[in-house]
Amino acid sequence: MSGLALFGGEPAASAPPPRYRSMGPAEMQAVREVMESDCLSGFYGSPGPEFMGGPKVQAFEDAWRRHYGVRHAISVNSATSGLVAAVGAAGVSPGDEVIVPPWTMSATAIAPISYGGIPVFADVEDETFCLDPNMVRAEITPRTKAIIAVNLFGHPARLAELRALADANGLTLIEDNAQAPLGAEHGRPTGTIGHIGVFSLNYHKHIHTGEGGMCVTDDDRLAERLALIRNHGENAVEGLPVDELTNTFGFNLRLSELAAAIGIAQLADIDRHVGRRERLAQTLSEGTGDLAGWRVPRPRAGCRHNYYVWMVRYDARQTGVSRATFSRALAAEGFPHATGYVRPLYLLRLFRERKAMGRDGFPFTLSNRTYGPGLCPVAERLHEREALLFEPCAYDLDDAGIARLVAAVRKVHGARAELAGWERRQGGAADA
Ligand SMILES: Cc1ncc(COP(=O)(O)O)c(C=O)c1O
């Protein structure tokens, strides 16, 4: 007998791993300084020097601009806000199509709807889980206005190829870089290869400010539009040399001085925060990469993967055990993980029933596109049958802690024949 914890044996990793803590003395000091200044936000939503925010917001944007080598960094209060602003800045009009991947956090596909845009789903690649440029190409129509590529789980989409495709078709490429703060494709930082890159600084990310985000661009006009949309732009267009009015009405998407001050400290230490997660994921890959039916992440040549998520492609045909049973045994050993990521977004009711805004279902009233099962078979297979996820960002693990997780996987994998027998006696596999 294997001594599997599922059957009453000793777990390989008994205690849950401690949570990763990223707030240190520098962040404490930064917050104290803002509190002492008594200026918690420097923004005014009207023309004047305060339109671009207070001293910490501007210092944070300066630091971000230098770090990523871009002309403009515009902070926002979340990546969701950043995506909305990016879609607006791209000039998306009601009925315009925006190509997005289906396997991502919902904000990627909802942002276009905020301007009446129609999300069009293109399938992802098998290996990287990011947009497949061939699928994107097949979806481009005269109504297409933009592409949102997601650098999913910390791995770059085929960004140079997507940028060339966007440029050739007069489209704006927006990078949803929420999960890949230090990702790179052939030495170029993710977030800076599209026309606009959007970063997330929410609590779950490699570096964070509680809630927050950043948009970057090298395009002066897009930068101006992003800044207007962030801050009640309708009040400011009179005083600014903005060339047209489309989508320049604004919201309050502003970052506070407290969050910006924390962000400055987090950015100064970004190499350590990201590096720790990368090492954790790489050690898991090295320790389990030889197992049959257990395909660890394989970054594409020339790419840096930040491992927001370490995703294994599980193959039940090779292990002989369903993903559900393997996962149960793994959880019992103390390996925190999930099966599947999010259901492909086109399966959300909002898409299936084509109802986003108002009683009639605007903006879908402007389009014949329909949504339902089968639209993106790769994403569906990955989600329903193969994905097994671990979140390196959530935990603080030393070498011994990582070794226990590796041992947990190897123990369950080594007992797969026993698990298969148990599964048969239970009446068969719980999933494919
Ligand atoms: C791919 C992706 N896009 C967008 C978002 C939205 O980020 P935020 O919570 O900062 O709005 C997230 C958040 O998890 C994400 O993972």
The ligand as a MOL file (V3000), in Angstrom:
LIG
                    3D

  0  0  0     0  0            999 V3000
M  V30 BEGIN CTAB
M  V30 COUNTS 16 16 0 0 0
M  V30 BEGIN ATOM
M  V30 1 C -5.8510 38.4350 -16.9920 0
M  V30 2 C -6.4810 39.4340 -16.0710 0
M  V30 3 N -7.0200 40.5540 -16.5860 0
M  V30 4 C -7.5930 41.4610 -15.8160 0
M  V30 5 C -7.6820 41.3140 -14.4580 0
M  V30 6 C -8.3530 42.3600 -13.6480 0
M  V30 7 O -7.4420 42.9120 -12.7210 0
M  V30 8 P -7.9270 43.8830 -11.5640 0
M  V30 9 O -8.3670 43.0350 -10.4260 0
M  V30 10 O -6.7020 44.6890 -11.2230 0
M  V30 11 O -9.0050 44.7190 -12.0950 0
M  V30 12 C -7.1350 40.1870 -13.8540 0
M  V30 13 C -7.2560 39.9780 -12.4110 0
M  V30 14 O -7.0840 38.9220 -11.8750 0
M  V30 15 C -6.5200 39.2130 -14.6830 0
M  V30 16 O -5.9910 38.1060 -14.1730 0
M  V30 END ATOM
M  V30 BEGIN BOND
M  V30 1 1 1 2
M  V30 2 1 2 3
M  V30 3 2 2 15
M  V30 4 2 3 4
M  V30 5 1 4 5
M  V30 6 1 5 6
M  V30 7 2 5 12
M  V30 8 1 6 7
M  V30 9 1 7 8
M  V30 10 2 8 9
M  V30 11 1 8 10
M  V30 12 1 8 11
M  V30 13 1 12 13
M  V30 14 1 12 15
M  V30 15 2 13 14
M  V30 16 1 15 16
M  V30 END BOND
M  V30 END CTAB
M  END
